[in-house]
Structures are given as C-alpha cells and as structure tokens.
Amino acid sequence: MKTKTITYKRIYNLGNYEAKHLEECDEVFEGEDIEEAISRLMERVERKIREVAHREIEAEGRQLKKELSELKEQISEAKAELSTLSQKAEEPNLDNIPFDPGTSATNSDVPDGF
C-alpha cells in the first residue's frame, strides 16, 4: 500500500455565532492499520478541541465573575444613594404648592354634592 494522507476536522461552536476549526492531517504508511491511524488522529483532535473548549469556558467564567462583581458594587452604591435620599425626604409643605395664577376655581368647576 502507498502512503496515504488522512485528515480529521472538528468545528467547535462558541455559541456567539462564532466557531473554532481544528483540522489535523497525518500520513499512513504501508503496513500500518488505517483504522487505527484514523482513530489516533480523531482522538488527538478531540482531545485538543476539549482543551480549547475548557479554556474558552474558563475565560467566560472569569468574565462573568468580573461582571457580577461590578453589578454587586453598583447595587451597593444604589442602595446607599437610596438610603441617603430617603433620609433627606421631607413631607411636602401644602402651603407651598405651585399653581397657575391665571386660573381660578369657580363653583361651576366643583361637582354637585360638594
């Protein structure tokens, strides 16, 4: 048997409309079992793609932890601001309610029964 080249390609979907492609070629020489060579090649590519996937997941996890920490900080700041605003809140002064000086209420503006 002549030397043959075998190729195995694996596509890993990153989940954000992107994908990583990993392709490897190997040569099978005379007297070598082609099925065994194909299996070795596939195992090698699959092992590598799992390593890539693992690194991607770890990187995404780190990014999510960072975002979570930032959100917790924003929530804490918002709660502190709310507390400050709540302490400053006063009851409105009913004698100081703005009105439009160009209008006045008449008896016709008041519903019957009042």
Legacy VTK file of the C-alpha trace (Angstrom):
# vtk DataFile Version 3.0
C-alpha trace
ASCII
DATASET POLYDATA
POINTS 114 float
0.000 0.000 0.000
1.207 3.511 -0.780
1.474 6.268 1.752
-1.894 7.919 2.351
-2.811 11.177 3.996
-5.772 11.231 6.339
-7.440 14.366 7.660
-9.849 14.970 10.505
-11.564 18.311 11.087
-13.593 19.329 14.120
-15.641 22.505 14.445
-16.311 23.860 17.937
-19.271 26.226 18.218
-18.518 29.105 20.598
-22.221 29.918 20.959
-21.940 33.536 19.817
-22.228 32.931 16.064
-18.540 32.075 16.030
-16.760 28.780 15.754
-13.232 27.439 16.038
-11.976 24.957 13.486
-9.314 22.406 14.268
-8.005 20.247 11.480
-5.087 17.848 11.503
-3.539 15.657 8.839
-1.474 12.520 9.270
0.233 10.086 6.981
-0.469 6.360 6.969
2.452 4.280 5.740
2.495 0.897 4.109
1.773 -1.888 6.567
0.111 0.457 9.080
-3.505 -0.212 10.065
-5.519 2.648 8.551
-8.419 2.261 11.003
-6.049 2.517 13.936
-4.359 5.570 12.396
-7.741 7.248 11.873
-8.742 6.530 15.475
-5.473 8.007 16.809
-5.913 11.107 14.671
-9.528 11.588 15.785
-8.617 11.112 19.456
-5.809 13.672 19.172
-8.081 16.287 17.550
-10.924 15.640 20.011
-8.545 15.977 22.974
-7.253 19.289 21.626
-10.740 20.645 20.940
-11.767 19.784 24.521
-8.733 21.725 25.781
-9.775 24.719 23.659
-13.364 24.449 24.898
-12.165 24.238 28.505
-10.045 27.389 28.107
-12.981 29.212 26.486
-15.317 28.227 29.325
-12.777 29.316 31.952
-12.297 32.683 30.225
-16.055 33.201 30.022
-16.400 32.268 33.697
-13.766 34.829 34.687
-15.539 37.492 32.626
-18.914 36.664 34.196
-17.424 36.802 37.713
-15.963 40.226 36.925
-19.323 41.473 35.612
-21.113 40.064 38.680
-18.684 41.851 40.989
-19.247 45.135 39.126
-23.026 44.699 39.320
-22.869 43.982 43.060
-20.857 47.179 43.522
-23.416 49.171 41.502
-26.264 47.719 43.589
-24.442 48.627 46.800
-23.888 52.191 45.574
-27.538 52.493 44.521
-28.738 51.264 47.933
-26.506 53.777 49.691
-27.820 56.581 47.489
-31.415 55.475 48.097
-30.790 55.474 51.841
-29.326 58.976 51.660
-32.244 60.243 49.594
-34.773 58.622 51.941
-33.229 60.375 54.938
-33.377 63.742 53.172
-37.000 63.332 52.082
-39.431 65.734 53.730
-43.177 65.948 53.801
-44.351 68.472 51.216
-45.452 71.870 52.517
-49.107 72.144 51.449
-48.937 75.951 51.671
-46.171 75.980 49.114
-47.818 74.039 46.263
-47.258 75.750 42.905
-50.330 76.704 40.901
-51.120 78.511 37.692
-52.016 82.086 38.752
-54.015 82.662 35.546
-56.806 80.270 36.551
-59.215 80.288 39.410
-61.731 77.788 40.654
-65.405 78.677 40.442
-68.485 76.995 41.773
-69.152 75.592 38.307
-65.826 73.739 38.464
-66.887 71.867 41.604
-69.012 68.723 41.051
-72.518 68.602 42.525
-72.780 67.253 46.036
-69.733 69.018 47.416
LINES 1 115
114 0 1 2 3 4 5 6 7 8 9 10 11 12 13 14 15 16 17 18 19 20 21 22 23 24 25 26 27 28 29 30 31 32 33 34 35 36 37 38 39 40 41 42 43 44 45 46 47 48 49 50 51 52 53 54 55 56 57 58 59 60 61 62 63 64 65 66 67 68 69 70 71 72 73 74 75 76 77 78 79 80 81 82 83 84 85 86 87 88 89 90 91 92 93 94 95 96 97 98 99 100 101 102 103 104 105 106 107 108 109 110 111 112 113
